[in-house]
Amino acid sequence: MTCVWKALGALCVGLFITLMDQSLVAVALPQITEDLDASVNQAVWVSAIYLLTFAVPLLVTGRLGDRYGQRNVYLMGMAIFVLAATACAFAPTIEWLIFARAIQGFGASLLNPQPLSVINRIFPVTKRGAAMGVWSAVASSSGLFGPVVGGLLVGGISWRSVFFLYVPFGLLAFILVALWVPKLPTAVSRIDPSSAALSLIAVLAIVVTLQQGPELDWPLWLFGILVVGLVCLAVFIWLQYRAQHRGEEALVPPKLFSINNFRWGSISVSTLGFAVYSMNLPIMLYLQLGAGLSAQAAGLLMLPMAAVSVVSAPLLGRLTDRLPPGRISKFGLSSMMTSMALFAVLIAAEVPVGWLVVPMMFQGAANAMSWSANSAISMRQLPPELVGAGSGVYNTSRQVGAVIGAAALGAMMQINLEFFEFSAAMGLSLVLHVVVLGVGLLAVSQFKQDLPQTTQSN
C-alpha cells in the first residue's frame, strides 16, 4: 500500500503547480505590464490564455490517458509545461510570453486529469476517500497559496522568478512520477477524431464567450461564436449516442451519466469551481483597496484558510469511505454557503480585517469537506475503461464552472458599484456564490448508496 501513496504524492506535485498558476501569475501582472511595456488587455491575456488552453482540451486529454496510459500522458504534459515555463521566464516581449503561456496551459491540460484517473485505478474502493482527501487538499489549497508565494517572489525578486519556480518543481514531479507511478493497462483502442474536434470547438466557443464577454461588453458577434459552440456541442452529443448505439468507443460515453453519483457530482463540482476559484477577487480587492493592506499582507491573511484545508481534507476523506454518500458533502456545501455569507456581511460592514480570519478558517474546513467527498463519491463507481473519460468530464465541469464564476462575479461587481460604495459592492457580490452553492447542495443531496466496485489495486 505504501507504493500507491508514493505514486499519489508524486502526481500531486504537478497538480499543485498547475492549479496554483492562475492566482500566482495574477500577482505578477502589474510588473509584467510595466517591464514588457504591455497594454492592460495584453496583460490580461497572459492569465486568460493559460486558462483557455487548460480548460478547452480537458475532455480529450482525459481520454488520452485511457488510450496511451495515464503515466505517459502525465509525463508528456509535465515536459511541455516545464519547457513552456522556461520560455515564459526568458520572454523578451509580451507577445512571446502570451504564446508560451498558451503552450504551458496545454501542458497543464494534458497532465491535470491523470491523477484522478490513477487514484481510481490503483487504490481499492475502501481507500479512495482518503486518497481523494489528499488530492482535494492539493487542488483546493493551491489557489490559496498563489497570492502568498507570488507576492514574495514578485516583491523580493521579479516577475520572471514566478516562472522559474515551476522548473525545479516540474522536474521533481517528472522524476518522481517516472519512478513511482505504475504503468497501467490501456482501456481504449482509438479516439474518434470527429468527436475530438467537435468537443474542442464547442468548449473553446463557450469558454471564450464567457471569458471575454464582460470585457468586450457582449458584442453581437460573440453570441455568434456561442451559437457555433452550442451547435457543435449538440452534434458532439449526437455522435456519442450514435457510437454507443453501434457498440463503438465514444469520446465521452453517455453511460457515464447513467451513473447517479457521477452525474450529480459533475454538477456540484461546477458550482464549487464557480465559487472557490473566483472568491479571491473581491476579497483581495477589498483587502488592498478598501482596507489598505499591501499585496504581501493580503496574501498572508489567506494562509489560515489554506492551512485548515490542507490539514482537514485527508482526515475528512477517510470519513467519506465510512459514512453514507452525501453526508459530508451536504455539510461541506452548507458550511461553504455560510462562509460566503459571512464574507459578504463582514466586508460590506467594513469590519477590522482580523475578523475575516473567522470565515477564512470556516472556508478552509468547508473546502476540505466539499472537494474530497465530492470527488471520491463521483468517481469511485466508474469502471476502469471509463475513468479517463470521467476524469476529463469532471475536470471540465470544474474549469468551466470557474470560467462562468469569474465572468458572473465580474459582472456582479460592476453592477454593485453602480449602487453601493466600494466595500459594500465587493462584499455583496459574494451573495451570488451563496445562491450558486445552493444548487451544488441540491445536487449532492441526490447522492445514493451503491455497491462498491471491486476494481484492481496495483
GIBELFEN-V529574 format. One record per residue. N is the residue number from 1. RES is the residue in one small letter. SS is DSSP state (helix for helix, strand for strand, loop for the rest). PSI is psi in degrees with one decimal (999 if undefined). NEAR is the number of other ideal C-beta (glycine too) atoms within 10 Angstrom. Layout:
N|RES|SS|PSI|NEAR, N|RES|SS|PSI|NEAR
//
This chain:
1|m|loop|-27.4|9, 2|t|helix|-37.5|6, 3|c|helix|-33.9|12, 4|v|helix|-32.1|21, 5|w|helix|-34.8|16, 6|k|helix|-39.8|13, 7|a|helix|-43.6|24, 8|l|helix|-43.5|23, 9|g|helix|-41.4|15, 10|a|helix|-43.9|23, 11|l|helix|-33.8|28, 12|c|helix|-22.1|19, 13|v|helix|-48.8|19, 14|g|helix|-38.5|30, 15|l|helix|-42.4|22, 16|f|helix|-48.5|18, 17|i|helix|-31.1|24, 18|t|helix|-35.6|27, 19|l|helix|-23.4|24, 20|m|helix|-17.7|23, 21|d|helix|-48.1|27, 22|q|helix|-46.1|20, 23|s|helix|-28.4|24, 24|l|helix|-50.0|26, 25|v|helix|-29.7|22, 26|a|helix|-35.2|20, 27|v|helix|-29.5|25, 28|a|helix|-10.6|23, 29|l|helix|-42.2|18, 30|p|helix|-42.7|14, 31|q|helix|-36.1|16, 32|i|helix|-43.7|23, 33|t|helix|-44.2|18, 34|e|helix|-44.9|11, 35|d|helix|-39.1|14, 36|l|loop|10.0|18, 37|d|loop|50.5|9, 38|a|loop|155.5|20, 39|s|loop|165.7|10, 40|v|helix|-40.3|11, 41|n|helix|-41.6|9, 42|q|helix|-40.5|17, 43|a|helix|-40.5|22, 44|v|helix|-38.0|17, 45|w|helix|-21.6|20, 46|v|helix|-40.1|24, 47|s|helix|-41.7|20, 48|a|helix|-38.2|22, 49|i|helix|-33.4|20, 50|y|helix|-47.0|26, 51|l|helix|-37.2|21, 52|l|helix|-52.0|24, 53|t|helix|-14.6|20, 54|f|helix|-50.4|28, 55|a|helix|-39.5|26, 56|v|loop|-45.3|26, 57|p|loop|1.9|25, 58|l|helix|-36.3|26, 59|l|helix|-36.4|25, 60|v|helix|-43.8|24, 61|t|helix|-30.4|26, 62|g|helix|-40.6|30, 63|r|helix|-27.4|32, 64|l|helix|-32.6|24, 65|g|helix|-38.2|32, 66|d|helix|-33.4|27, 67|r|helix|-44.2|17, 68|y|helix|-0.3|15, 69|g|loop|128.8|21, 70|q|helix|-38.6|31, 71|r|helix|-45.4|21, 72|n|helix|-43.9|17, 73|v|helix|-38.5|23, 74|y|helix|-47.6|28, 75|l|helix|-39.9|21, 76|m|helix|-44.0|16, 77|g|helix|-40.9|25, 78|m|helix|-39.0|28, 79|a|helix|-44.3|16, 80|i|helix|-43.0|20, 81|f|helix|-46.1|29, 82|v|helix|-43.6|22, 83|l|helix|-41.8|16, 84|a|helix|-37.4|25, 85|a|helix|-38.4|24, 86|t|helix|-42.8|17, 87|a|helix|-38.0|17, 88|c|helix|-42.7|26, 89|a|helix|-30.6|19, 90|f|loop|9.1|12, 91|a|loop|123.4|22, 92|p|loop|-21.0|8, 93|t|loop|164.0|12, 94|i|helix|-33.2|19, 95|e|helix|-41.4|13, 96|w|helix|-41.6|14, 97|l|helix|-43.9|26, 98|i|helix|-41.9|20, 99|f|helix|-44.9|16, 100|a|helix|-34.7|23, 101|r|helix|-34.5|28, 102|a|helix|-43.7|16, 103|i|helix|-39.6|19, 104|q|helix|-41.3|28, 105|g|helix|-38.3|25, 106|f|helix|-40.2|20, 107|g|helix|-42.0|24, 108|a|helix|-36.4|28, 109|s|helix|-33.6|30, 110|l|helix|-43.1|27, 111|l|helix|-25.7|29, 112|n|helix|-38.8|28, 113|p|loop|-16.5|32, 114|q|helix|-40.0|30, 115|p|helix|-41.2|28, 116|l|helix|-39.3|27, 117|s|helix|-45.0|31, 118|v|helix|-43.0|30, 119|i|helix|-44.6|26, 120|n|helix|-4.6|27, 121|r|helix|-24.6|21, 122|i|helix|-18.0|24, 123|f|loop|137.7|24, 124|p|loop|157.5|17, 125|v|helix|-38.0|17, 126|t|helix|-10.7|12, 127|k|helix|-2.9|19, 128|r|helix|-32.0|24, 129|g|helix|-43.3|26, 130|a|helix|-41.6|23, 131|a|helix|-41.8|29, 132|m|helix|-29.3|33, 133|g|helix|-43.1|27, 134|v|helix|-47.7|21, 135|w|helix|-44.7|27, 136|s|helix|-34.6|29, 137|a|helix|-41.4|26, 138|v|helix|-48.2|25, 139|a|helix|-42.3|28, 140|s|helix|-25.4|26, 141|s|helix|-14.3|25, 142|s|helix|-44.9|23, 143|g|helix|-22.3|24, 144|l|helix|-28.2|27, 145|f|helix|-20.1|20, 146|g|helix|-51.8|24, 147|p|helix|-34.8|27, 148|v|helix|-53.8|21, 149|v|helix|-44.2|16, 150|g|helix|-42.7|26, 151|g|helix|-41.3|20, 152|l|helix|-42.4|16, 153|l|helix|-47.8|20, 154|v|helix|-42.4|23, 155|g|helix|-34.0|14, 156|g|helix|-28.6|9, 157|i|loop|-89.9|12, 158|s|loop|173.0|15, 159|w|loop|-27.1|25, 160|r|helix|-27.9|19, 161|s|helix|-24.1|15, 162|v|helix|-42.8|24, 163|f|helix|-32.2|25, 164|f|helix|-29.2|16, 165|l|helix|-34.0|19, 166|y|helix|-27.1|24, 167|v|helix|-55.3|15, 168|p|helix|-39.5|10, 169|f|helix|-36.3|17, 170|g|helix|-42.6|25, 171|l|helix|-39.6|13, 172|l|helix|-46.5|15, 173|a|helix|-41.9|27, 174|f|helix|-47.5|21, 175|i|helix|-45.5|14, 176|l|helix|-39.8|18, 177|v|helix|-42.0|24, 178|a|helix|-33.4|13, 179|l|helix|-38.0|10, 180|w|helix|-23.2|17, 181|v|loop|124.9|26, 182|p|loop|154.9|14, 183|k|loop|122.4|10, 184|l|loop|149.4|20, 185|p|loop|140.0|11, 186|t|loop|150.1|15, 187|a|loop|-1.9|20, 188|v|loop|132.6|18, 189|s|loop|-26.8|8, 190|r|loop|160.2|8, 191|i|loop|125.6|16, 192|d|loop|116.8|17, 193|p|helix|-32.7|9, 194|s|helix|-44.1|12, 195|s|helix|-40.8|23, 196|a|helix|-45.8|17, 197|a|helix|-44.4|13, 198|l|helix|-38.8|24, 199|s|helix|-38.9|27, 200|l|helix|-44.7|16, 201|i|helix|-43.5|19, 202|a|helix|-50.5|22, 203|v|helix|-39.5|25, 204|l|helix|-48.4|19, 205|a|helix|-43.0|22, 206|i|helix|-44.7|22, 207|v|helix|-43.4|24, 208|v|helix|-42.3|18, 209|t|helix|-47.8|22, 210|l|helix|-34.6|18, 211|q|helix|-39.8|20, 212|q|helix|-14.4|18, 213|g|helix|-52.5|18, 214|p|helix|-37.8|16, 215|e|helix|-37.1|13, 216|l|helix|0.8|11, 217|d|loop|36.3|7, 218|w|loop|62.3|13, 219|p|loop|160.6|11, 220|l|helix|-38.2|6, 221|w|helix|-26.3|8, 222|l|helix|-36.0|17, 223|f|helix|-29.8|12, 224|g|helix|-41.0|12, 225|i|helix|-42.1|18, 226|l|helix|-41.9|17, 227|v|helix|-43.6|12, 228|v|helix|-43.6|16, 229|g|helix|-42.1|20, 230|l|helix|-36.6|14, 231|v|helix|-45.3|14, 232|c|helix|-38.2|20, 233|l|helix|-42.0|17, 234|a|helix|-43.6|12, 235|v|helix|-39.6|15, 236|f|helix|-46.7|23, 237|i|helix|-41.5|16, 238|w|helix|-42.4|11, 239|l|helix|-35.9|19, 240|q|helix|-42.0|24, 241|y|helix|-36.2|12, 242|r|helix|-41.7|13, 243|a|helix|-42.4|19, 244|q|helix|-40.4|15, 245|h|helix|-34.8|10, 246|r|helix|-3.4|9, 247|g|loop|20.0|6, 248|e|loop|168.1|13, 249|e|loop|117.2|20, 250|a|loop|150.2|23, 251|l|loop|-45.4|23, 252|v|loop|91.3|25, 253|p|loop|125.3|20, 254|p|helix|-26.0|14, 255|k|helix|-14.6|14, 256|l|helix|-41.6|19, 257|f|helix|-0.9|14, 258|s|helix|-10.9|9, 259|i|loop|108.9|18, 260|n|helix|-50.9|14, 261|n|helix|-31.7|23, 262|f|helix|-43.1|22, 263|r|helix|-51.6|15, 264|w|helix|-31.4|25, 265|g|helix|-35.4|31, 266|s|helix|-36.3|22, 267|i|helix|-46.3|18, 268|s|helix|-34.5|30, 269|v|helix|-27.1|26, 270|s|helix|-34.9|24, 271|t|helix|-34.2|29, 272|l|helix|-44.0|29, 273|g|helix|-41.7|25, 274|f|helix|-48.5|27, 275|a|helix|-50.1|29, 276|v|helix|-38.9|27, 277|y|loop|-14.1|23, 278|s|loop|-12.0|25, 279|m|helix|-27.6|23, 280|n|helix|-27.3|21, 281|l|helix|-58.4|19, 282|p|helix|-32.2|26, 283|i|helix|-46.4|25, 284|m|helix|-36.8|21, 285|l|helix|-41.8|19, 286|y|helix|-46.2|26, 287|l|helix|-37.9|24, 288|q|helix|-43.6|15, 289|l|helix|-32.3|13, 290|g|helix|-48.5|20, 291|a|loop|-11.1|18, 292|g|loop|20.4|10, 293|l|loop|155.0|17, 294|s|loop|164.8|12, 295|a|helix|-40.3|19, 296|q|helix|-44.0|17, 297|a|helix|-39.8|14, 298|a|helix|-39.7|24, 299|g|helix|-42.6|26, 300|l|helix|-29.8|15, 301|l|helix|-19.8|21, 302|m|loop|-10.0|25, 303|l|helix|-39.6|16, 304|p|helix|-37.0|18, 305|m|helix|-46.9|27, 306|a|helix|-41.5|23, 307|a|helix|-46.4|16, 308|v|helix|-40.1|21, 309|s|helix|-45.5|29, 310|v|helix|-42.3|21, 311|v|helix|-38.5|15, 312|s|helix|-35.2|20, 313|a|helix|-48.2|29, 314|p|helix|-37.2|19, 315|l|helix|-43.6|13, 316|l|helix|-29.3|27, 317|g|helix|-38.1|28, 318|r|helix|-37.0|16, 319|l|helix|-30.1|16, 320|t|helix|-33.0|27, 321|d|loop|-19.0|20, 322|r|loop|-23.6|10, 323|l|loop|160.2|14, 324|p|loop|144.3|11, 325|p|loop|134.6|24, 326|g|loop|-19.5|24, 327|r|helix|-51.5|16, 328|i|helix|-38.0|25, 329|s|helix|-44.1|29, 330|k|helix|-40.9|19, 331|f|helix|-38.8|18, 332|g|helix|-46.8|27, 333|l|helix|-38.9|29, 334|s|helix|-41.6|17, 335|s|helix|-38.6|19, 336|m|helix|-39.1|27, 337|m|helix|-40.3|20, 338|t|helix|-43.7|16, 339|s|helix|-39.9|27, 340|m|helix|-40.2|25, 341|a|helix|-39.9|16, 342|l|helix|-43.6|19, 343|f|helix|-46.2|27, 344|a|helix|-47.0|22, 345|v|helix|-46.9|15, 346|l|helix|-39.5|19, 347|i|helix|-44.3|28, 348|a|helix|-33.2|21, 349|a|loop|-4.6|11, 350|e|loop|47.2|15, 351|v|loop|162.1|15, 352|p|loop|139.6|8, 353|v|helix|-24.8|18, 354|g|helix|-30.1|8, 355|w|helix|-22.0|13, 356|l|helix|-15.3|22, 357|v|helix|-30.6|14, 358|v|helix|-57.2|15, 359|p|helix|-25.9|23, 360|m|helix|-44.3|22, 361|m|helix|-37.8|16, 362|f|helix|-42.1|20, 363|q|helix|-37.2|30, 364|g|helix|-44.1|25, 365|a|helix|-39.5|21, 366|a|helix|-40.1|30, 367|n|helix|-48.2|31, 368|a|helix|-42.1|28, 369|m|helix|-38.5|28, 370|s|helix|-51.0|35, 371|w|helix|-50.3|29, 372|s|helix|-45.5|34, 373|a|helix|-42.0|34, 374|n|helix|-43.0|32, 375|s|helix|-45.2|29, 376|a|helix|-47.9|30, 377|i|helix|-37.2|27, 378|s|helix|-39.0|29, 379|m|helix|-20.1|24, 380|r|loop|-14.7|28, 381|q|loop|0.0|21, 382|l|loop|133.0|23, 383|p|loop|159.0|13, 384|p|helix|-36.4|16, 385|e|helix|-9.3|15, 386|l|helix|-2.9|24, 387|v|helix|-34.9|27, 388|g|helix|-47.2|31, 389|a|helix|-42.8|28, 390|g|helix|-41.0|29, 391|s|helix|-40.2|29, 392|g|helix|-44.9|29, 393|v|helix|-44.0|25, 394|y|helix|-46.1|27, 395|n|helix|-36.1|27, 396|t|helix|-41.7|28, 397|s|helix|-42.6|21, 398|r|helix|-46.8|26, 399|q|helix|-39.9|25, 400|v|helix|-37.7|20, 401|g|helix|-40.5|25, 402|a|helix|-41.3|24, 403|v|helix|-46.4|24, 404|i|helix|-41.0|20, 405|g|helix|-44.1|25, 406|a|helix|-43.3|21, 407|a|helix|-45.6|20, 408|a|helix|-39.9|18, 409|l|helix|-39.7|23, 410|g|helix|-43.6|17, 411|a|helix|-40.9|15, 412|m|helix|-40.5|19, 413|m|helix|-40.5|20, 414|q|helix|-43.2|12, 415|i|helix|-45.0|13, 416|n|helix|-36.0|21, 417|l|helix|-20.2|14, 418|e|helix|-19.9|7, 419|f|helix|-19.8|9, 420|f|loop|160.6|15, 421|e|loop|171.0|12, 422|f|helix|-52.9|15, 423|s|helix|-44.4|20, 424|a|helix|-38.2|19, 425|a|helix|-41.6|23, 426|m|helix|-45.0|26, 427|g|helix|-48.2|25, 428|l|helix|-20.2|20, 429|s|helix|-25.6|31, 430|l|loop|-8.4|27, 431|v|helix|-32.4|16, 432|l|helix|-39.6|21, 433|h|helix|-36.0|27, 434|v|helix|-43.3|17, 435|v|helix|-47.3|12, 436|v|helix|-40.3|22, 437|l|helix|-25.7|28, 438|g|helix|-35.4|14, 439|v|helix|-42.5|14, 440|g|helix|-38.4|29, 441|l|helix|-41.1|20, 442|l|helix|-37.2|15, 443|a|helix|-48.0|22, 444|v|helix|-19.4|30, 445|s|loop|-13.1|13, 446|q|loop|-2.5|15, 447|f|loop|141.9|22, 448|k|loop|153.3|11, 449|q|loop|133.2|9, 450|d|loop|165.0|13, 451|l|loop|128.2|7, 452|p|loop|143.6|13, 453|q|loop|146.9|13, 454|t|loop|72.2|8, 455|t|loop|164.9|18, 456|q|loop|152.6|10, 457|s|loop|120.2|13, 458|n|loop|999|14
//
